[in-house]
């Protein structure tokens, strides 16, 4: 039985929050350990399920207690720089807050935060994260869950997901 587990695929699992302000702008954070901005969220700890990890990470990273709502997207990302395994990312709808809500950044990991339009976020996020943002916004409206497979991204200048 031990030989079987050596051959099983391994993946890093993460959970993130889709939080918007009263103008519909998305809350993003600027990690000090990587090049691009991201969503409040992080790695799922042993014994946690994705929604629990989402709530914990939002509390740790930005000091907010949120109600974790419906799952919006699931993304499979393989070949990310400096990540030895594929990643599975869950993004949950964590509702809206006012843009003047006090945010307390986790100083060890984050340098800044802000609320951004989808277009502004496109200049800050890595391509796979931007695809998740577009999918999450659409899923919130439609009430559906979007799966983003490897290679799914945005059609240039189209504002729509390709590969679905």
C-alpha positions in Angstrom: 0.0 0.0 0.0 2.9 2.4 0.7 4.2 2.1 -2.8 0.8 3.2 -4.1 0.9 6.5 -2.2 4.3 7.4 -3.7 2.7 7.5 -7.1 -0.3 9.6 -6.3 -0.4 13.1 -7.6 0.1 15.8 -5.0 -1.4 19.3 -5.1 -1.2 22.4 -3.0 -4.7 23.6 -2.1 -5.7 27.2 -1.4 -8.8 29.2 -0.6 -9.4 32.9 -1.3 -12.2 35.5 -0.8 -14.0 37.5 -3.4 -14.9 40.7 -1.5 -16.2 43.8 -3.1 -16.9 47.4 -1.9 -20.0 49.5 -2.4 -18.8 50.4 -5.9 -18.2 46.8 -7.0 -14.5 47.0 -6.8 -12.6 43.9 -5.6 -10.4 43.8 -2.5 -6.8 42.8 -3.4 -3.7 42.5 -1.2 0.0 43.1 -2.1 2.1 40.2 -0.7 5.7 41.1 0.1 6.9 37.6 -1.0 5.8 37.6 -4.7 5.6 39.9 -7.7 1.8 40.2 -8.2 -1.1 41.2 -6.1 -3.6 38.7 -5.0 -6.9 38.0 -3.1 -7.1 37.7 0.6 -6.6 34.0 1.2 -3.9 31.3 1.4 -3.0 27.7 1.8 -5.5 25.3 3.4 -4.1 23.8 6.6 -4.3 20.1 7.6 -7.7 19.4 9.0 -9.4 22.4 7.4 -11.9 22.4 4.6 -11.7 25.2 2.0 -14.4 27.5 3.5 -12.8 27.3 6.9 -9.4 28.2 5.4 -10.9 31.1 3.6 -12.4 32.6 6.7 -9.2 32.0 8.7 -7.0 33.6 6.1 -9.2 36.6 5.6 -9.1 37.2 9.4 -5.3 36.7 9.5 -4.4 38.8 6.5 -6.8 41.7 6.6 -8.4 41.5 10.1 -12.0 40.9 8.8 -14.5 38.4 10.0 -16.5 37.4 6.9 -19.3 35.0 6.2 -18.0 32.6 3.6 -20.7 32.3 1.0 -21.1 30.2 -2.1 -18.1 28.7 -4.0 -17.5 30.8 -7.1 -14.5 29.3 -8.8 -12.2 26.3 -8.7 -9.0 26.6 -10.6 -6.3 24.0 -11.4 -2.9 25.7 -11.9 0.2 23.8 -12.9 3.7 25.0 -13.7 3.6 28.1 -11.5 7.0 29.5 -10.8 8.5 28.4 -7.5 5.6 26.0 -6.7 6.7 22.3 -6.9 3.2 20.9 -7.2 0.0 21.8 -9.1 -2.4 24.1 -7.2 -6.1 23.8 -6.6 -7.6 27.2 -5.7 -11.1 27.7 -4.3 -12.6 31.2 -4.4 -15.7 32.0 -2.3 -18.1 34.8 -2.3 -17.5 36.7 0.9 -19.8 39.5 0.2 -19.3 43.2 0.3 -17.9 45.7 2.7 -17.7 49.5 2.7 -14.4 50.8 1.2 -13.8 52.7 4.5 -14.0 49.6 6.6 -10.8 49.4 8.7 -8.3 46.9 7.3 -5.5 45.5 9.5 -2.8 44.0 7.3 -0.7 41.0 8.3 2.6 42.9 8.3 4.7 39.7 8.0 3.2 38.9 4.6 1.4 42.0 3.1 2.6 45.5 2.1 -0.7 47.0 1.0 -4.3 46.5 0.0 -6.9 48.3 -2.1 -10.2 48.1 -4.0 -9.8 47.9 -7.7 -12.1 47.6 -10.8 -11.7 44.5 -12.9 -9.7 46.6 -15.4 -7.3 48.0 -12.8 -6.9 44.5 -11.3 -5.8 43.2 -14.6 -2.6 45.3 -14.3 -1.9 43.9 -10.8 -2.8 40.2 -10.9 -1.0 37.3 -12.5 -2.8 36.0 -15.6 -4.3 32.9 -13.8 -5.5 35.1 -10.9 -7.1 37.6 -13.3 -8.9 34.8 -15.0 -10.2 33.8 -11.6 -11.4 37.3 -10.9 -13.3 37.6 -14.1 -14.8 34.1 -13.5 -15.7 34.9 -9.9 -17.5 38.2 -10.9 -19.5 36.3 -13.5 -20.3 33.5 -11.2 -21.5 35.8 -8.5 -24.0 37.3 -11.0 -25.1 33.9 -12.5 -25.1 31.9 -9.3 -23.0 29.2 -11.0 -19.5 27.7 -10.2 -16.8 28.1 -12.8 -14.0 25.6 -13.2 -10.8 27.0 -14.7 -8.6 24.3 -16.2 -5.0 24.6 -17.2 -4.5 26.9 -20.1 -7.8 28.7 -19.5 -7.2 32.4 -19.6 -8.7 35.5 -21.2 -9.1 35.9 -24.9 -7.0 38.9 -25.8 -9.2 42.0 -25.7 -12.3 39.9 -25.4 -13.0 40.1 -21.6 -14.3 36.5 -21.8 -12.8 33.2 -20.7 -11.6 30.8 -23.3 -11.3 27.1 -23.1 -14.6 26.4 -21.3 
